[in-house]
C-alpha cells in the first residue's frame, strides 16, 4: 500500500462519503487522513465514521489518521422581521445587542465581545464579505456603521471583524463537548478554529493533554501576525485559505500561504494547505486547469498535505476528486523541478545530536544511493526530523505506538508501520531490512539508512545511524 508520492492527501467526510465502502474507496484512491468536521453532523454521525475508518484500517493493515476539526466560535447576526433586507452602499446601519428582529435600519448582533473590540474605522464583513460595514460610532452595546458595499442581508449571516482581536476564547462549550468525544474515540489530530493569539493554542493544548496532536487552523489575520509563536506551540498547521480570503484581500492569500509553509518547514512541523482546492469537482467530474495548478503549487512549495473539503464531504464526485488530487500530487513528485525547489530551501538545524543524525542520514542516503531511510520512533520526533530534510527517498517510519503511526500519516514522505519494539541493535537492523523489503521501500541488493535512539524506546533520543543491505 505504499504511496508513490511524498505529499499526503486529507479528505473531509460528510453526507456524500460516510459509508464504509466509500471510505475504503477514498483510501484506495489515495486519501491518507480523514477529516471529521464538527461544524456539521451529530456525535452519532461521527461515531459511525470513526468506526468505518478503523474498520478500513484493519482491512488494509495501514495506519490511517483521523483529524477532528472543532467548529470554534461562530459570530452571526440575529434575525430580521421580514427575513431579509436590501442594504445600499452609503446607508447608515446600526448593530446592537437588542434581540428584537432587525429591519432596514438595524440588526441584532448578539456578541458583546465584538462591540468591546470595535473602534471608529473598524471594518465588519457580513455574509463572507458580501456586505461591508465600517464602524463610525461605537459603545459597549451598539455600533453605528456606514455601509461601504451593499447587498442582501438575511437571518443569521456570519460576521467577520478582520482588523480586531476579539476578547473571546477560541474554544466554545460545544467545542469542549466535541473535543471530549473525539479524544474518547482516539482522534489523532484536533484542529483548533478561530485562533487569534498564542494563548488560544496554549488553551487547546491544555485541554487535549497530549492525547492527540494539536493542529492550528490559520483563519485570522491576527494569527498571521504572530505566526512564529503559534507555529512553535502547535504540532501542525492548516492554512485555511477560504476563511483567510474573507478577512484579508485575496491577493494577499498566496504570499501568506507560502510564508506559512516556509515557517513550518523551518520548524519541522507538518503543514496542510486547505479549502477550495478542487472546488469545481463538487459538481463536475473534472477540475479546472487553474485548480490543478493550485494543488500542484502547494506541493511544489513543500506542503506536507493538501486537503479536500466539500469536494468529498458533499460533492457528487468524492472518489474522483480524491483520485484527481492523487494524480496531480504524483505528477509533481515525478517532476525533477520539484526536487530542486525543495533543495533550494535552506533549513537551519538545531545544534544537537538528533538533528545532526537526521541531517547526516539524508546526506548518507543520497551519497550511497539508498532506497529509503528507516526511522525508529516512539514519539514521532525522529520521523519529523527526517521529513524536515525533504529527502529524495521515502521515509519508513517504524513505531511500537499505533497512535504515533496514525498521527504521522499526515507527514511528508512518511510510510508508517506499526510494529513491536526492538530488543537490541541487531534486531533493529534485521527488522528494518525485513520491513523495508516487505513494504516495497527497497529491493534485494539495495541499501537503506537506519536511524534510531539508544536506549531503544527513549522519545527524542536519535543518536544512531546505520547503513544496511537488503539481502532477504
N, C-alpha and C positions, 0 to 999 in steps of 0.2 A: 504493500500500500504506500510505498514511498512516493511523495510528490516530486515531480521533476522540475521544481522551481524552489526559490528561496523565500519570496514574499508569500504571506498567508492570506486566506480569504475568510472573512467573517460574514455570516448571513443572519438576518433577523427572521425569527419565526412569527407567524401570525395566522389569521384565518385561511390563507392560501397554502399553508405549508406546515400544518401541525400534526398530520398523521405520521405514524412510524414509517410507513412506506415512502412518503415524500421526504422525510428527514434522511432516510437512507439514500434516496436518490440524490439529494443535495450533497450529502457526504461523498458519494461516488462521483459527483460532478466536480468536486474539488473543495468543498467547504471544510475548513479546519476548526472553526469556532462558531458556536451558535449563540446568538444574542436573543435574550428574552426581554422585551420592552415592557416594563411595569407601568408605563403610562396607559397601557391598554390591557384588557383581559383580567380575569379573576385569578385568585390563587388556585382554584381548581383547574382552570385552563393551563396555568404554568406548571402545575404539578404533573399533568399529563405529558407536557413537553419534556420536563426533566426525565420522566420515566422512559419516554420514547428515545431520547438521546442516549441514555445509559444502555438501553437495550441494543441500539445500533453499535455502541462502543463494544459491548460484549460480543456481538456477532462478528465485528471486524477485527477485534483484538488490537485496536488502535486507540490511544488516548484521545478524547475529544474535549475541548474546552467549552465551558458554558459561561457566558457573560450576562449577569443580571444588571440591567440598566434601570436605575432608580429615576422616578419622574422628576423630583425636585419641586420647588415652589412654582405654581402657575399663577401668574398675575393676569387677571381678567376684569373687564368691565362687568357691571351688573346688567340688568335687563332694560328694555325700552318699552314704553307704554304701547307703542304701535308695532313693536317687533323689530323695526329698523328705521333709520333716518338717512337723509342725504345731507352730508355736511360739505359746504362750499369753501373753497380756499378764500381766506380773508375773513371768515366768520369768527366771532368770539364764542368760545365754548367753555363751560365750567365742568370741572370734575370735582366730586366731593364724596364724603362718607355717608351722605343721606341715602338710605336704602330704597327710597321711592323710585319707581321706574323712570327712566330718562325720557327726554323729549328733544326738540330741535335745539335747545339752548344749554342743556346739561345732561350729565350721565353719572350714575353711581360708580365709584371706584373703591371697593371695599378693602383697601390696603393702606393703612395708615403709614406703613414703612415708606411707601412711595412719597407721600407728602412730606415726611420728615427729611427726605433726601433732596427734594426739589429746591431750586432757587431760580430766580428770573433768568431766562435764556436757556434753561434745560429743555431738551427735546424729548418728546414722548412719541413712540411709534405704536400705532394701533393696527391690529389685524395684519401682523407680519410686515409692517411698514407701509401698507397701502394708504393709510391716513397718517399724517404727521402733524403734531401739535407742538407749539412752543410756549412754555410757561412764561406769563407776564407778571402775575402777582400770585403769591402762594402763602399758605398758612398751614397750621397743623392738621386742618380738616378739609382743605379745599385747594384748588389751583384754578386761576383764571388763565385761559390759554388762547392763543391765536392759531387758527388752522392754516398751516403752510401748504399742505397738499390735501385736497378734499377727496371725498368718496363716500361709499355706503358704510354705515356702522350698524351692526345688529347685536343681538344678545350675546353676552359673554365672549366677546372678541378679546384676543390676547393683547397685553400691554408690555412694551419693552421701554426701558429707560437706559439707553446705551452709555450715557456720559455721567452716570452717577453710581456710586457704590451703595447699595441698599442695606440698611441695618437689619438684616434678617439672616437666619441660618439657611444653609443650602439643603438641610435635611428636615423634612416635614414629619408630622406624626404618621402620615401614610407611608413615607419612606422608611421609617423605623419598623413598621409592621412588615413591609415588603422585604426589608433587609433581614429581619429575623427569619422570615420564611425562606428566603434564598440561601441563607447560611445553613439552616436546618436541612436543606436539600443539597448541600455541598456544591453550591455555585463556586466556580473557580475564580471569577473576577466580579467585583462590584464596581459599577460605573456611577460616579457622582455627577449629578447635573447641577447647573446654576452656581458653579464655583466662581467666586469673585476674588478670593484672597487666600493666602496660605492657611489661615486659621480654619477655613472650611475643610481643607484636606486633613488637617490635624484632627478635627472633629470626626470626620469619616473614618480615619484610621483607628481612632479610639473605639468607635462602635464596632468596626469589623474585627478588631482584636486579633489580627493575624490569621483569621480563619479563611481568608481569601486574599487575592491581590486587589489593591485599590487602584482603579483606573479613573483618571480625572478627565471629564469632557470639557474641552475648551470651547465655550459658547459665548463668553462675555469679554468685551474689550478690557475690562478691569483686570481679568486674569492674565491676558497677554502682557499687560504692563508689569506683571510680577512673575513672568514666565519661569525664570531660573529658580526662584524659590519654590514654585509649585512643582516643577519637574523634580527637584531634589526630594520633595516629600512624597511624591506619587510613586507607585510601582510601574505605572504605564500611563500613556496619554492618548486621548482620542481628539482629533481635530474635527469638531462638529461644524462643518462648513456651512450648513444650512442656517443654523442659528447665528453663527458669526456674520453671515451675509445679510442678516436682518439688522444687526446692531452696528455694523461698520460698512463703509462703502464697498460695493462688490469688487472694485479694482484693487482694494487692499487685501482681499482674502488670499489670492495666490501667493503673495510675498509672505503673508503670515504663515501659510501652510509650510512653505519652505523653511521659514525661521524656526517653526516648532519641530519639524522633522530633524533639522540640523541640531537643535538643542538636545533632543532626545538621543540622537546618535552620539553626541559628545558625552552625555551622561550614562550611556549604556542602558537606556530604558526603552521598552517596546513602544512604538507609536503607530496608531491606526489612523488612516485618512478615511473620513466617512461622509455620508449623505450626498444624494443626488449624483452618484457616480454613473449609473446606467438608468437614469430616471425614465427615459422613454420606453424601457422594457417593461414598465408596469403594464403597458397596453400594447406593446409591439414586440414581435419575436426577435428583432434585431435592434441594436443601439444605433445612435447617430455616430458618425465618424468623430465628431468632437468629443463625445462621451468616451469612446475607446481611447482617444488621445489623453483624456483626463485621467483615466485609470492608469495608463502607461506612465504618465508624468509623475504620479505619486510613487510608482515603483522605481522609476529612474532616480527620483530624489532620495531613495533609500528607506522608504517606509517599511515597517515590519509587516503591515497588513493593510488591505483595502476592504471596505465594508459595503454590503448591500442592505438597504433598509426596506422601503415599501416594495422594492422590486421582488423580494422573496416573501415578504410578510403578507402583502395584499395584492400583488400583481397577478396577471394572467399567465405569466411565463416564468415561474420561480426557478425551475430546474435549468431552463435555457439561459436565464440570467447568470446563474452560478457557473454554468459551463462556458459562457462567453467570457466572463471575468477570468476564469481559469486559463482560457486560451490567450487572452491578452497578456496576463502575467507571465505565462510560459514563453510567449514571443519575446517579451522584454528580457527575460532571463537568458535567452539564447543569443541576444544581441551583444557582440563584442564591445559596443559602446557602453553598455550597462556596467561592465566590469571597470572600464576606465573611469567612468563617472564616480563609481563608488570609491575607487582607489584615490580619486582626487580630493576626497575629504580627509583632512589630517586630524587624527584623533589624539588628543593629549592624554597620555596614560598616567595613572596614579603611580607613585613610587612605592612599590611593594611587590612581594613575590607573586601573588595571584595574577596581577596584571602582566608582570614580566613573563610568567609562564604562558599565559594565554596568547600574548603577542608573539612569543617565540614559537608556539605551536603552529600558528598560522604561517609564520615565515618558514619554519622547517618543513611543514606540509607542502608548501609551494616549491621549495628547493629540491625535495626528494620525489616530487610528483605523487604525493599521497592521494589516495582516492577519497579519504574523508578524515575528519577529526572526531575523535570519540571523547566526550566529556562525561566523566562520572560526577554526579552531583546529588546532593541531598536537598539543599535549599533552592537550587537553580542558579546560584551565583556564578558557578564555573561556566555554565552554558551561556549566561548573559554576557560574560566577558568574551567568550569565543565569538558570539554573534556580533558583538560591538566592532570586531575587526573586519566583518563582512568578508570572510574568506571565500575563495572561488570554489571550494569543495563543500559538500554537505557536512553538517554537524550532527553526529549521532549522540543523542543525549540518553544516558543510562542512569536510571534513578530507582531507588527502592521505595520511593514515595509516589503513589499514584496521583496524589494531588499536585505534586510538582510537575509530573509528566503532563497532566491536563492543562495546568496553568501555562506551561511553556509551549503549548500548541500554537500560541499567537506569535512566538518568537521567530524572527527571520532566520531561515536556514536550518532550523532545528527539526530533526526527526526523532521523536521521543519514544522511548521504550521503557515500560515498567518492568523491572527485573529485581531479583533478590540481590541483597548487598554482597559484596565480595569479601573473602576472608583474608586474603593475602595478596602480595604483589603478583605472583604467578597466576593466581586465579583471576586477577584483574585483567591481565593481558590476554589470557585464553578466552575469557568471556567476551572481551571487546572484539577479538578476531572472529569468534563464532557468530556473534550477533551482527557484526558488520557484513559478514557474508550472507547470513540469512535474510537480512533486511535490504539486500541489494545495494549496499553502500560501496562494497568493494568485492572484486572478483579474486579468485585464486591467483597468486603471483603478484598482487598489488600490495602496497603498503598503506598503513593507517598510522596516525599520530594520536596517542592516548594521553589525556591529561586527567589528573585526579588529585585528591588531597590525602595525605598520610598524616596521622592515622585515619583510616577509612571511616566514612560517615561523619566526619567533622565538617560542619557547614562553613563555607567560605575559605577553606584552607587549601587552595590549589597550589601545590608545590612539587608536583611530579610530572615529568614529560617523558614519554617512551615512544620510539618508533618500532612498529611490529609488522611482520609479514603475514599476509593472509594465505595460509597453506592448507586450509581444510575446508 
